[in-house]
């Protein structure tokens, strides 16, 4: 009997501690009483709209909704034009959660979880382009479009020093630049390239890759006390099918590997 009482007391103590921990995590991750999820339109890694069902999906959007549900706080979508703007919003204190390529440069300003997914980086060309392989991109003088403020903007000049890098303010502008012949190709992660290609009949995402992006959950600096909770959250959605469902609903393409 005494052993049973001790066991029950210990269980109650653990439950009480867990409840207090959960409450602390809520206050850390959602200090405004809601989870402000930073998203940018047009990428399955962030947020896009299914034109058939009119539903909104994307890794940042879906995982943000799930985390808000678990924290028992409201979900607030905070819109930006591109990922660099989302991260600036996080630095400014306007965003609590997003999914981003976890680079050392970005880790200076935000805190990342372990890797969520790994995706390929590639190139998009128009139907009339003479470029047929990744090797063709090595030709000097090619005009390569990249998203302004993206990791690609910083990487492509080092990878292809003889190329002309042309920043675009958004993926929509990138499509216009390709269609109007202002650039020869567009470089970013393949999930975005496939979304762009869907809007450009006959365009091609080239086979092969020039690198990888390691996506992770990003939270503001100073909230590292909640990182263990985020790590368990990531492990859970990777194993219980929620991440796979989000990938499928978002139509995320481009050699996606769970880590």
Secondary structure, DSSP 8 states (H G I E B T S, - for coil): -HHHHHHHHHHHHHHHHHHHHHHHHHHHHTTTSEEEEEEEBTBTTTBEE-TTT--EE-HHHHHHHHHHHHHT-EEEEEEESSHHHHHHHHHTTS-SBEEEE--HHHHTTEEEEEEEEEEEEEEEE-TT-S--SGGGGGSTT-EEEEETTSHHHHHHHHH-TTSEEEEESSHHHHHHHHHTTS-SEEEEEHHHHHHHHHTSTT-EE-SS-SEEEEEEEEEETT-GGGHHHHHHHHHHHHHSSHHHHHHHHHT--S--EE-
